[in-house]
Amino acid sequence: MSAAKDFLEELELFGKSWNYIYSTKATLRDFARSCKGENATEFDAPVNVTEDDVKKWLKDMMKRGLSEKSRVKDVSKLHRFFVFLTESPKYNLKYNPVSRISKQLPRPSKQTQRPIKSLEEISKMIRSIFHVRDRTIVVLLAKTGIRAGELSALDVEDVNFENRCLKVNKRIVNYFDLTIASGRKNKVDSMIPLDDET
């Protein structure tokens, strides 16, 4: 098994999201292509590389016009791959060629907090939606706090009309093929009460 495949399987084992694993594969594939050529896959990501290989990859990303934020995220993912290699006795890598470079890159700024909408603003927005399905989606998201993936995975059987509650115990983890995983992202199944509007 390649080191990259081993790393990606460990990410899955430890519950990383499908999106995170997918973007990490893309990062490893991009790095492998920078080192080994255009036909390389994520599983060809080299283990024995130098800082010069990492710098070349960074220059390649800059030439392609990738934003600073994208480059920082990709370097961070590659750094995690090499942390895995240095900490795993199976690979016994003594040196992380990304460590020093990742420290030189700008830290991503914290996301600015979005202003909290007033009840009146939310009500006005909901009243402006005329399609029943769209209004139901917005009301459920706003009033219950469930995530979009949890809402997308709901079935009619999850609604208890008699007790006026919603059972949330699964989520969509892959929007490309609509893969549904059991359990919520926060690992707590919930019964959410519904009011007249929801």
Secondary structure as GFF3:
##gff-version 3
##sequence-region A 1 198
A	DSSP	alpha_helix	3	13	.	.	.	ID=ss1
A	DSSP	alpha_helix	18	36	.	.	.	ID=ss2
A	DSSP	three_ten_helix	42	44	.	.	.	ID=ss3
A	DSSP	alpha_helix	51	63	.	.	.	ID=ss4
A	DSSP	alpha_helix	68	87	.	.	.	ID=ss5
A	DSSP	alpha_helix	99	104	.	.	.	ID=ss6
A	DSSP	alpha_helix	119	127	.	.	.	ID=ss7
A	DSSP	alpha_helix	132	144	.	.	.	ID=ss8
A	DSSP	alpha_helix	148	152	.	.	.	ID=ss9
A	DSSP	three_ten_helix	156	158	.	.	.	ID=ss10
A	DSSP	beta_strand	159	160	.	.	.	ID=ss11
A	DSSP	beta_strand	165	168	.	.	.	ID=ss12
A	DSSP	beta_strand	170	174	.	.	.	ID=ss13
A	DSSP	beta_strand	179	182	.	.	.	ID=ss14
A	DSSP	beta_strand	190	193	.	.	.	ID=ss15
###
